[in-house]
Amino acid sequence: MRPGRKQNLSENTAFETVRYEVRDAIAHVTLDRPEARNALSAALMRDLTDAFGRASTDPEVRVVILTGAGKAFCAGVDLKESGTMSTETVPPGERPSCWRAMEACRRPIIGAINGAAITGGFELALACDVLVASTSARFADTHARVGVIPGAGLSQRLSRVIGIYRAKYLSLTGNFLTAEQAYDWGLVSHVVPPEQLEETALVVARDMLSVMPHMLEPYKALIDEGFARELGGAMDLESRRSAAHIEAMGAWTGARGAFEAVKERGRGQQD
């Protein structure tokens, strides 16, 4: 913990620009600069790095929910500071530390997009594993409008999510994408009224927590690692991981109970 920080009564870390709370195995990470539309200052990027580092190693945390305070999710990099950010925050030739911390986070990250996610804020959203959005959410890539090449993955992640032609449309025009259009294009899994966003994110988190405890982290890692490869290599990766997992589980002996649990959960969801 850096000097000047304090502990709140619930033992959760109180950062300068981020609210971090753990409840029922879920880490709630909230960008907390509402007066600046949660723009990414150097302090906020450091706090996000620390928050996701903590969430990844805290044995009490199994899922993370990321959202923004106020009306915006994140308005992008704070332009008032962009020229003075240190190489610690934005290393030359590397993604900034907060994105690297999100990528390294072993827990699934649910982005609860409460408002505008613009440029750097859009990149934060794309670093999450699942996105749920309020009807107030909207997305935009304005890198071309402000004359900056993205450095946190937007030019590569977006096309892999919504397709290259739609990604080019958004990035080369700077136009906004509404929550409803984002749902139609497969970017977000839910669009709900603002007052239902938090509960919807919690429902998704609890569904994740209902799977077998040892499955969340390795399955997330397998999907991410495979997605970064060509299909053939990804299929080989899955086969190797599957074989190693079966061996570690004692062949199929321990898996029979798992299959019964899955069937039972399926019955409950159908009722």
C-alpha positions as CSV (number, residue, x, y, z in Angstrom):
1,M,0.0,0.0,0.0
2,R,1.4,3.4,-0.9
3,P,1.9,6.1,1.8
4,G,-1.2,8.1,2.6
5,R,-3.7,5.3,2.0
6,K,-5.9,4.0,4.7
7,Q,-8.0,1.0,5.6
8,N,-11.8,1.3,5.9
9,L,-13.8,-0.5,8.6
10,S,-14.6,-3.5,6.4
11,E,-10.9,-4.1,5.8
12,N,-11.2,-3.2,2.1
13,T,-8.6,-0.9,0.6
14,A,-9.6,2.8,0.2
15,F,-7.7,4.1,-2.8
16,E,-7.5,7.7,-3.8
17,T,-9.4,7.4,-7.0
18,V,-10.9,3.9,-6.9
19,R,-13.4,2.3,-4.5
20,Y,-12.5,-1.3,-3.8
21,E,-14.8,-3.6,-1.8
22,V,-15.1,-7.3,-1.4
23,R,-18.5,-8.8,-0.7
24,D,-19.4,-12.5,-1.0
25,A,-16.3,-13.4,-3.0
26,I,-16.9,-10.5,-5.5
27,A,-14.5,-7.6,-5.7
28,H,-16.3,-4.4,-6.6
29,V,-13.9,-2.0,-8.3
30,T,-15.4,1.4,-9.0
31,L,-13.7,4.3,-10.9
32,D,-14.2,7.2,-8.5
33,R,-13.6,10.5,-10.3
34,P,-17.2,11.4,-11.2
35,E,-16.4,15.1,-11.4
36,A,-14.0,14.2,-14.3
37,R,-16.2,11.6,-15.8
38,N,-13.8,9.0,-14.5
39,A,-11.1,10.1,-16.9
40,L,-7.9,8.1,-16.6
41,S,-5.4,10.3,-14.6
42,A,-2.0,8.9,-13.6
43,A,-3.4,8.4,-10.1
44,L,-6.4,6.4,-11.3
45,M,-4.3,4.2,-13.6
46,R,-2.0,3.4,-10.6
47,D,-5.0,2.7,-8.4
48,L,-6.5,0.4,-11.0
49,T,-3.2,-1.4,-11.3
50,D,-3.1,-1.9,-7.6
51,A,-6.8,-2.9,-7.3
52,F,-6.6,-5.6,-10.0
53,G,-3.3,-6.8,-8.6
54,R,-5.0,-7.3,-5.3
55,A,-8.1,-8.9,-6.7
56,S,-6.0,-11.4,-8.6
57,T,-4.2,-12.6,-5.5
58,D,-6.8,-12.2,-2.8
59,P,-8.0,-15.7,-1.8
60,E,-11.4,-14.2,-0.8
61,V,-12.0,-13.0,-4.4
62,R,-13.3,-15.2,-7.2
63,V,-15.0,-12.6,-9.5
64,V,-14.5,-8.9,-10.2
65,I,-17.1,-6.3,-11.2
66,L,-15.7,-3.0,-12.7
67,T,-17.9,0.0,-13.0
68,G,-17.8,3.8,-12.9
69,A,-19.2,6.3,-10.3
70,G,-21.6,9.0,-11.6
71,K,-23.0,9.2,-15.1
72,A,-19.9,8.0,-17.1
73,F,-18.1,4.7,-17.1
74,C,-14.8,6.3,-18.3
75,A,-14.2,9.3,-20.6
76,G,-10.7,8.1,-21.6
77,V,-7.3,9.4,-20.7
78,D,-7.3,12.7,-18.8
79,L,-6.1,15.0,-21.5
80,K,-4.9,17.6,-18.9
81,E,-2.3,15.0,-17.7
82,S,-1.6,13.0,-20.9
83,G,1.6,14.9,-21.7
84,T,3.1,14.5,-18.2
85,M,2.3,10.8,-17.4
86,S,5.4,9.0,-16.3
87,T,6.9,6.0,-18.1
88,E,5.9,4.0,-15.0
89,T,2.3,4.5,-15.9
90,V,2.7,4.3,-19.7
91,P,5.9,2.4,-20.5
92,P,7.2,3.0,-24.0
93,G,6.1,0.3,-26.4
94,E,3.9,-1.5,-23.7
95,R,0.3,-1.3,-22.7
96,P,-0.2,0.9,-19.7
97,S,0.0,-0.8,-16.3
98,C,-3.7,-0.9,-15.5
99,W,-4.5,-2.8,-18.7
100,R,-1.6,-5.2,-18.1
101,A,-3.0,-5.8,-14.6
102,M,-6.4,-6.5,-16.0
103,E,-5.0,-9.0,-18.5
104,A,-3.0,-10.7,-15.8
105,C,-6.0,-10.9,-13.4
106,R,-6.9,-14.5,-12.9
107,R,-10.5,-13.8,-11.8
108,P,-13.2,-13.2,-14.4
109,I,-13.9,-9.4,-14.8
110,I,-17.5,-8.3,-15.4
111,G,-17.7,-4.7,-16.8
112,A,-20.9,-3.0,-15.7
113,I,-21.0,-0.1,-18.2
114,N,-23.1,2.6,-16.6
115,G,-22.5,5.4,-19.1
116,A,-20.1,6.6,-21.8
117,A,-17.0,4.5,-22.4
118,I,-14.9,6.6,-24.7
119,T,-11.5,5.8,-26.2
120,G,-9.4,4.7,-23.2
121,G,-12.6,3.9,-21.4
122,F,-13.6,1.8,-24.3
123,E,-10.3,0.0,-24.0
124,L,-11.0,-0.6,-20.3
125,A,-14.3,-2.2,-21.2
126,L,-12.7,-4.4,-23.9
127,A,-10.2,-5.7,-21.2
128,C,-13.1,-7.1,-19.3
129,D,-14.3,-10.7,-19.8
130,V,-18.1,-10.0,-19.9
131,L,-19.9,-6.7,-20.4
132,V,-23.3,-5.7,-19.2
133,A,-24.6,-2.3,-20.0
134,S,-27.3,0.1,-18.9
135,T,-29.4,1.9,-21.5
136,S,-27.3,5.0,-20.7
137,A,-24.1,3.3,-21.9
138,R,-22.5,4.2,-25.2
139,F,-19.1,3.5,-26.7
140,A,-16.8,5.5,-28.9
141,D,-13.2,5.2,-30.3
142,T,-12.0,8.8,-30.9
143,H,-8.3,8.0,-31.3
144,A,-8.5,9.1,-35.0
145,R,-10.3,12.3,-34.0
146,V,-7.7,13.4,-31.4
147,G,-4.7,12.2,-33.5
148,V,-3.4,9.4,-31.3
149,I,-2.7,5.7,-32.2
150,P,-4.2,3.4,-29.5
151,G,-1.8,1.7,-27.2
152,A,-4.0,-0.5,-24.9
153,G,-5.4,-2.9,-27.4
154,L,-8.5,-1.2,-28.9
155,S,-7.4,-1.5,-32.6
156,Q,-6.9,-5.3,-32.2
157,R,-9.5,-6.3,-29.6
158,L,-12.5,-4.5,-31.1
159,S,-12.3,-6.2,-34.5
160,R,-12.1,-9.6,-32.9
161,V,-15.3,-8.9,-30.9
162,I,-17.5,-7.3,-33.5
163,G,-15.8,-8.0,-36.8
164,I,-13.3,-6.0,-38.8
165,Y,-15.8,-4.0,-40.9
166,R,-17.8,-2.8,-37.9
167,A,-14.6,-2.1,-36.0
168,K,-13.3,0.0,-38.9
169,Y,-16.5,1.9,-39.1
170,L,-16.4,2.9,-35.4
171,S,-12.6,3.6,-35.3
172,L,-12.4,5.5,-38.6
173,T,-15.4,7.7,-37.9
174,G,-15.2,8.1,-34.2
175,N,-19.0,7.7,-34.1
176,F,-20.8,6.5,-31.0
177,L,-22.3,3.0,-30.5
178,T,-25.4,2.8,-28.4
179,A,-26.0,0.1,-25.8
180,E,-28.7,-1.5,-27.9
181,Q,-26.4,-1.6,-31.0
182,A,-23.6,-3.0,-28.9
183,Y,-25.9,-5.8,-27.8
184,D,-26.9,-6.5,-31.4
185,W,-23.3,-6.6,-32.4
186,G,-22.4,-9.0,-29.6
187,L,-20.3,-6.6,-27.6
188,V,-22.5,-6.7,-24.5
189,S,-24.5,-9.6,-23.0
190,H,-27.3,-7.5,-21.3
191,V,-28.8,-4.1,-21.7
192,V,-30.9,-3.0,-18.7
193,P,-32.3,0.2,-17.2
194,P,-29.7,2.1,-15.1
195,E,-31.3,1.1,-11.8
196,Q,-31.0,-2.6,-12.7
197,L,-27.4,-2.6,-13.8
198,E,-25.8,-3.4,-10.5
199,E,-28.1,-6.3,-9.8
200,T,-27.7,-7.6,-13.3
201,A,-23.9,-7.6,-12.9
202,L,-24.3,-9.4,-9.6
203,V,-26.6,-12.0,-11.2
204,V,-23.9,-12.8,-13.7
205,A,-21.2,-12.9,-11.0
206,R,-23.3,-15.3,-8.9
207,D,-23.8,-17.5,-11.9
208,M,-20.0,-17.6,-12.3
209,L,-19.7,-18.4,-8.6
210,S,-22.1,-21.3,-9.0
211,V,-19.8,-23.3,-11.2
212,M,-17.2,-25.7,-9.8
213,P,-14.8,-23.6,-7.8
214,H,-11.7,-24.9,-9.5
215,M,-13.0,-24.2,-13.0
216,L,-13.2,-20.4,-13.2
217,E,-9.6,-19.5,-13.5
218,P,-8.3,-22.3,-15.8
219,Y,-11.2,-22.0,-18.1
220,K,-10.9,-18.3,-18.5
221,A,-7.2,-18.7,-19.1
222,L,-7.8,-21.4,-21.7
223,I,-10.3,-19.2,-23.6
224,D,-8.0,-16.2,-23.6
225,E,-4.9,-18.1,-24.6
226,G,-6.7,-20.0,-27.3
227,F,-8.3,-16.8,-28.7
228,A,-4.8,-15.4,-29.2
229,R,-3.7,-18.3,-31.4
230,E,-4.7,-19.7,-34.8
231,L,-7.5,-22.2,-34.6
232,G,-5.3,-25.3,-35.1
233,G,-2.9,-24.3,-32.3
234,A,-5.9,-23.4,-30.1
235,M,-7.4,-26.8,-30.6
236,D,-4.1,-28.4,-29.7
237,L,-3.9,-26.3,-26.6
238,E,-7.4,-27.4,-25.5
239,S,-6.6,-31.0,-26.0
240,R,-3.4,-30.8,-23.9
241,R,-5.1,-28.9,-21.1
242,S,-8.1,-31.3,-21.2
243,A,-5.8,-34.3,-20.9
244,A,-3.8,-32.7,-18.1
245,H,-7.0,-31.8,-16.3
246,I,-8.5,-35.3,-16.5
247,E,-5.3,-36.8,-15.2
248,A,-5.2,-34.3,-12.3
249,M,-8.8,-35.1,-11.5
250,G,-8.1,-38.8,-11.3
251,A,-9.4,-39.7,-14.7
252,W,-13.2,-39.7,-14.6
253,T,-13.7,-40.8,-11.0
254,G,-14.2,-37.3,-9.6
255,A,-15.9,-36.1,-12.7
256,R,-19.1,-38.2,-12.3
257,G,-20.2,-36.1,-9.4
258,A,-19.5,-33.0,-11.4
259,F,-21.7,-34.2,-14.2
260,E,-24.5,-34.8,-11.8
261,A,-24.1,-31.3,-10.3
262,V,-24.3,-29.8,-13.8
263,K,-27.4,-31.7,-14.6
264,E,-29.0,-30.6,-11.3
265,R,-28.2,-27.0,-11.9
266,G,-29.6,-27.3,-15.4
267,R,-32.9,-28.6,-14.0
268,G,-33.0,-25.7,-11.6
269,Q,-32.6,-23.2,-14.4
270,Q,-35.4,-24.8,-16.4
271,D,-37.9,-24.6,-13.5
